[in-house]
Amino acid sequence: MITARVLTLSDKGSRGQREDTAGPEAAGMLKAAGFEVTGIDVLPDEKNLIKEKLIELSKSTDLIITAGGTGLGPRDVTPEATREVMDREVPGIAEAMRAAGLSKTPRAMLTRGIAGARGQTLIINMPGSQKAVRESLEAVIDVLAHAIETLKNSGDDCGR
């Protein structure tokens, strides 16, 4: 079974000042699609903490979905943290999510989420709202198992 972990990035969420609805949305969709979701973590928008968590999770998880920190605000650093820990980018995933979002709202072009691989782990950044996570995941969920199987069978296990 493919394992997945959800990482919500939110200053207010990490302090308990805002309920995380995006993380549970992603986890529920992944479970419904047959993934084994091992948990949801909530961290503040701190680049070094995000990087450390992505590195840690990539040692034992096939898929990491991040929710939040992809906007234009000064504390939105998820794509930068992700880019620093991944081995290669998978731009088509982010492109598909943005295209799906653009069919619903022009604001989707403002999300800066990326997707890429760290060793045999696929990492995908999604926006922080429940609705945006649902729409983003709907756009790519059907290819995730294939992408992960391709990573696992590549013989490349750098980072794992």
N, C-alpha and C positions, 0 to 999 in steps of 0.2 A: 504494500500500500504506500502511496505517496504521502509524505508528511508535509504539513504546512504550518506556518506560524504567522500570526498577525501582529504587527507592531504599530500601535497608534502613537503619533507624535503630536503632542499638545501640551503647552505649558499649563493651561487651566485644567485639562484632564488629568495631568500628572499630580496636580495639587488637590484633586477632588472637587474642583470648583465647576466642572462641567462634566456631564455624563457622556461617556464614550458610546455613541451609537454606530459610528462607522466601523469600528473593529468587530463588534458582534455581527453586523451585517455581512461583512466579508467572511467571517468564520462560518456563519450559517450557510451562505452560498457555497463555500468550499466543501463543507460537510455534505450538503445535498448533492454535490457533484462527485462524491466518493473519495474526497481527500480526508486524511486523518489530521485533524487540527489539534495541535499539541498545546495551544494556549494563545492568549492575547496579552501582550505587554503594553503598558502605557508609559512613555518617556517624555520628558520635556524636550523642547526644540533646542537641543544642545548638540552641536555637530560631533564632538568627540564621544559623547555618550551613544549617539546613534551609530557611529562607526564601530565602536566597541561591541555593541549589541549585534549588529549585522555580522561582524566577524565571528562572534561567539555562536550565533544561531546557524551560521553557514557550515559549521562543523558537524551539525547533527540534523539539519532540516533540508528538505528538498526544495521547498518553495517558501519565500518570505514575501508577504504582502505588507507594504507600509501604507498607512492612511494618515494623511496630514503633512503639513510642512512643504507643500509643493507650490504655494502661491507666490505673490510678489512682496510679501511683508519682509521686513528686515530679519525676522526670526525664522523665516521659512528656509531651512537649510537641508532638507531631506535629500534633494537631488545631488547636492554637493557632497554630502556624506556618502551617499551611495556610490557616486562616481569614483570616489577615492578608494573604495574597497573592492570594486568589481574588476574582473579581469577583462571582460569585453561587454560592449553594449549590444542590446537587441532592440534597435530602434523601431522595428515594425510593431512591437507590442504597444509602446507609448503612442505611436502614430495612430494605431487602430483605436485606442481609448480616446484620444483627442478627437478623432473623426466622429466617433459615436457621440461624444459629448456635444460637438459642434452641430450635430443634427437636431439638438434640443435647445442649445443656448450658445450665443456667440462668446459668452464668458469662458467657455471651455478652452479657448485658445490661450487663456492666461495661466493654465496649469503647466508647471514645468517638470512634471514627473518623468522619470526615465525608467528603463528596464535593462537588466543585464545579468550576467552570470559571474558568480564567484566560485571557481572550481565547478562542482556539480550542483550548485544551488542557484536557482533562478530567483532574482530579487526584482519586485515590481513596485514602483511608487504610484500611489493613487491619491486623489484629493481627500480632504478630511471630512466631507459631509456624507451622511448615510446615503443620500440619493446619488451623489457622484460616485461613491464606491460601488453601489449597485450597478449603475450604468456602465462604469468602467470595466467591472468584472464580467458583466454580461457580454461585453464586446470581445473578450479574450479567453474566457473560461474553457471554451471548446478546444483550444490549442495547447493549453498548459500541460496536460499529461504527456502529449507528444514531445513538447519542448523539453520537459524534464527527463523523459526516457532517452532522448537524443543526447542530452548532457551526460547522463549516467553511463551511456554506452560508448561515449567518445574515447574512453581510456585516459582522459585528461582529469587528473584529480588534484590539480594545484588548488590550494586553499582548503582542502578537506583532509 
